[in-house]
Amino acid sequence: MLRLELYATPMWISLSIISALLLGGYDVLKKVSLRGNAVLPVLYLASVSGALVFVPFLIISEIAPDKLSLLYMPRMSWCQHALTFAKSSIVGASWLLSYYAMRYLPITIVSPVRATSPLLTLLGAVTLLGESLSAVQWLGVAVTVIFFWLFSKTGKLENISFVRNKWMICLYIGTFFAAVSGLYDKYLLANLGIPKNTMQAWFCLYMPVVLLPFLLLKWWPVRRENKFTFRWTIPLIGLCLAVADFVYFYALAEPESLVAIVSALRRCSVVTPFLFGAIFFRERHLWRKLIILCGMIAGVCIVVMGS
């Protein structure tokens, strides 16, 4: 009789899948908030809402640390604060570019293209961090990345040039910064041992600081022409992402976790915005996209079974 633990899924894989589901909801909330709306105030208010989530835990960690266990946030050094601010700058650049792409492109195109960041993350993890994958894991990652690429190619059927369209270029550059951030997270958590809770909290708190100059210099002078409408989905963006990242950091902090696999599993978030785009936005070429999406999920299953 086979023992049950032979089928146990590693904790970091389960955490990565949970993070993916939350990240999918985050994409949907972004699209709903950005439709017909000014990009920069949506991005800024979403970042503020995400930062506010962590303020109570930072205060309690200072005045009554024994009251917290899982959410305790130890102090960081000035050097660690500087490194965390650098992370906020990297992610801020990624968000700024990807939010504009999400505003002007179909969600069933943006989310899958953003999901191709595991390809760059994988290359960086293998070459810079010295990670190694089994043959089955290599197969799963390869299948996943190929179907992500095929997913992005469907944009040509919607008259979206993947070379000349400026929003696609923004999306590519934003995706590159997202991959850089994935590698940087692993370096900060695993190599430098920065407390994951504290790093996430201060990363979110620094984000409004990073984005404020863009809000004041780019949007505020043209606010009458580029109008902003508040929607209740906007603060939910920050909340959803805060929880998704909290789970994501725990997955990366697991000693046996591989950043390439965590990043690939997290990209399963494309399922949620795809279904939302199909049902509510009536976006085109859904059957072709659905077939490619199924291939992507098959690749992710291979990754999980090979772990």
QUINOR-V58886 format. One record per residue. N is the residue number from 1. RES is the residue in three letters. OMEGA is omega in radians with two decimals (999 if undefined). Layout:
{{N,RES,OMEGA} {N,RES,OMEGA}}
This chain:
{{1,MET,-3.12} {2,LEU,3.11} {3,ARG,-3.05} {4,LEU,-3.05} {5,GLU,3.08} {6,LEU,-3.08} {7,TYR,-3.10} {8,ALA,3.09} {9,THR,3.09} {10,PRO,-3.09} {11,MET,-3.07} {12,TRP,3.06} {13,ILE,3.11} {14,SER,3.12} {15,LEU,3.14} {16,SER,3.13} {17,ILE,3.09} {18,ILE,3.11} {19,SER,3.14} {20,ALA,3.14} {21,LEU,3.12} {22,LEU,-3.14} {23,LEU,3.06} {24,GLY,3.06} {25,GLY,3.10} {26,TYR,3.11} {27,ASP,3.13} {28,VAL,3.13} {29,LEU,3.09} {30,LYS,-3.09} {31,LYS,-3.14} {32,VAL,-3.11} {33,SER,-3.03} {34,LEU,-3.09} {35,ARG,3.14} {36,GLY,-3.04} {37,ASN,3.07} {38,ALA,-3.01} {39,VAL,-2.98} {40,LEU,3.09} {41,PRO,3.05} {42,VAL,3.13} {43,LEU,-3.09} {44,TYR,-3.12} {45,LEU,3.07} {46,ALA,3.13} {47,SER,3.10} {48,VAL,3.14} {49,SER,3.09} {50,GLY,3.14} {51,ALA,-3.09} {52,LEU,3.13} {53,VAL,-2.98} {54,PHE,-3.09} {55,VAL,3.14} {56,PRO,-3.10} {57,PHE,3.06} {58,LEU,3.14} {59,ILE,-3.13} {60,ILE,3.12} {61,SER,3.13} {62,GLU,-3.00} {63,ILE,-3.13} {64,ALA,-3.07} {65,PRO,-3.13} {66,ASP,3.14} {67,LYS,-3.11} {68,LEU,3.05} {69,SER,-3.12} {70,LEU,-3.06} {71,LEU,3.11} {72,TYR,-3.08} {73,MET,3.12} {74,PRO,-3.13} {75,ARG,3.04} {76,MET,3.07} {77,SER,3.10} {78,TRP,3.11} {79,CYS,3.12} {80,GLN,3.05} {81,HIS,-3.14} {82,ALA,3.12} {83,LEU,3.11} {84,THR,3.07} {85,PHE,3.08} {86,ALA,3.09} {87,LYS,3.11} {88,SER,3.13} {89,SER,3.12} {90,ILE,-3.12} {91,VAL,3.10} {92,GLY,3.09} {93,ALA,3.12} {94,SER,-3.13} {95,TRP,-3.09} {96,LEU,-3.12} {97,LEU,-3.08} {98,SER,3.08} {99,TYR,3.08} {100,TYR,3.10} {101,ALA,-3.14} {102,MET,-3.13} {103,ARG,-2.96} {104,TYR,-3.12} {105,LEU,3.09} {106,PRO,-3.13} {107,ILE,3.12} {108,THR,3.01} {109,ILE,-3.05} {110,VAL,-3.07} {111,SER,3.10} {112,PRO,3.13} {113,VAL,3.06} {114,ARG,-3.12} {115,ALA,3.11} {116,THR,3.12} {117,SER,3.07} {118,PRO,3.11} {119,LEU,3.11} {120,LEU,3.12} {121,THR,3.13} {122,LEU,3.13} {123,LEU,3.13} {124,GLY,-3.12} {125,ALA,-3.11} {126,VAL,-3.06} {127,THR,-3.05} {128,LEU,-3.08} {129,LEU,3.08} {130,GLY,3.11} {131,GLU,3.11} {132,SER,-3.13} {133,LEU,3.04} {134,SER,3.14} {135,ALA,-3.14} {136,VAL,3.12} {137,GLN,3.07} {138,TRP,3.12} {139,LEU,-3.13} {140,GLY,3.12} {141,VAL,3.14} {142,ALA,3.13} {143,VAL,-3.14} {144,THR,-3.10} {145,VAL,3.12} {146,ILE,-3.13} {147,PHE,3.00} {148,PHE,-3.13} {149,TRP,3.10} {150,LEU,3.11} {151,PHE,-3.11} {152,SER,-3.10} {153,LYS,3.13} {154,THR,3.11} {155,GLY,3.14} {156,LYS,3.11} {157,LEU,-3.13} {158,GLU,3.10} {159,ASN,3.07} {160,ILE,-3.14} {161,SER,-3.14} {162,PHE,3.13} {163,VAL,-3.02} {164,ARG,-3.09} {165,ASN,-3.05} {166,LYS,3.12} {167,TRP,3.04} {168,MET,3.10} {169,ILE,3.05} {170,CYS,-3.13} {171,LEU,3.12} {172,TYR,-3.10} {173,ILE,3.09} {174,GLY,3.10} {175,THR,3.08} {176,PHE,3.11} {177,PHE,3.09} {178,ALA,3.10} {179,ALA,3.09} {180,VAL,3.13} {181,SER,3.12} {182,GLY,3.10} {183,LEU,-3.12} {184,TYR,3.09} {185,ASP,-3.12} {186,LYS,3.13} {187,TYR,-3.11} {188,LEU,-3.06} {189,LEU,-3.03} {190,ALA,-3.06} {191,ASN,-3.10} {192,LEU,3.09} {193,GLY,3.09} {194,ILE,3.14} {195,PRO,-3.01} {196,LYS,3.14} {197,ASN,-3.10} {198,THR,3.14} {199,MET,3.14} {200,GLN,-3.12} {201,ALA,-3.10} {202,TRP,3.02} {203,PHE,3.13} {204,CYS,-3.14} {205,LEU,3.13} {206,TYR,-3.05} {207,MET,3.08} {208,PRO,3.10} {209,VAL,3.13} {210,VAL,-3.04} {211,LEU,-3.06} {212,LEU,3.12} {213,PRO,3.12} {214,PHE,-3.14} {215,LEU,-3.06} {216,LEU,-3.04} {217,LEU,-3.05} {218,LYS,-3.07} {219,TRP,-3.01} {220,TRP,3.14} {221,PRO,-3.10} {222,VAL,-3.03} {223,ARG,-3.13} {224,ARG,3.10} {225,GLU,-3.13} {226,ASN,-2.94} {227,LYS,3.14} {228,PHE,3.07} {229,THR,-3.14} {230,PHE,3.05} {231,ARG,-3.08} {232,TRP,3.05} {233,THR,-3.07} {234,ILE,3.10} {235,PRO,3.11} {236,LEU,3.09} {237,ILE,-3.12} {238,GLY,-3.14} {239,LEU,-3.11} {240,CYS,-3.13} {241,LEU,3.14} {242,ALA,3.14} {243,VAL,3.13} {244,ALA,-3.14} {245,ASP,3.09} {246,PHE,3.12} {247,VAL,3.14} {248,TYR,3.13} {249,PHE,3.09} {250,TYR,3.10} {251,ALA,-3.14} {252,LEU,-3.09} {253,ALA,3.07} {254,GLU,-3.04} {255,PRO,-3.08} {256,GLU,-3.08} {257,SER,3.08} {258,LEU,-3.04} {259,VAL,3.14} {260,ALA,-3.12} {261,ILE,3.10} {262,VAL,-3.12} {263,SER,3.13} {264,ALA,3.13} {265,LEU,-3.13} {266,ARG,3.14} {267,ARG,3.03} {268,CYS,3.10} {269,SER,-3.13} {270,VAL,-3.11} {271,VAL,-3.08} {272,THR,3.11} {273,PRO,3.09} {274,PHE,3.14} {275,LEU,3.13} {276,PHE,3.12} {277,GLY,-3.14} {278,ALA,-3.02} {279,ILE,-2.98} {280,PHE,-3.10} {281,PHE,3.11} {282,ARG,-3.12} {283,GLU,-2.93} {284,ARG,3.06} {285,HIS,-3.02} {286,LEU,-3.12} {287,TRP,3.09} {288,ARG,3.13} {289,LYS,-3.13} {290,LEU,3.13} {291,ILE,3.14} {292,ILE,3.10} {293,LEU,3.10} {294,CYS,3.08} {295,GLY,3.10} {296,MET,3.13} {297,ILE,3.09} {298,ALA,3.10} {299,GLY,3.13} {300,VAL,3.11} {301,CYS,3.09} {302,ILE,3.11} {303,VAL,-3.11} {304,VAL,-3.12} {305,MET,3.14} {306,GLY,-3.09} {307,SER,999}}
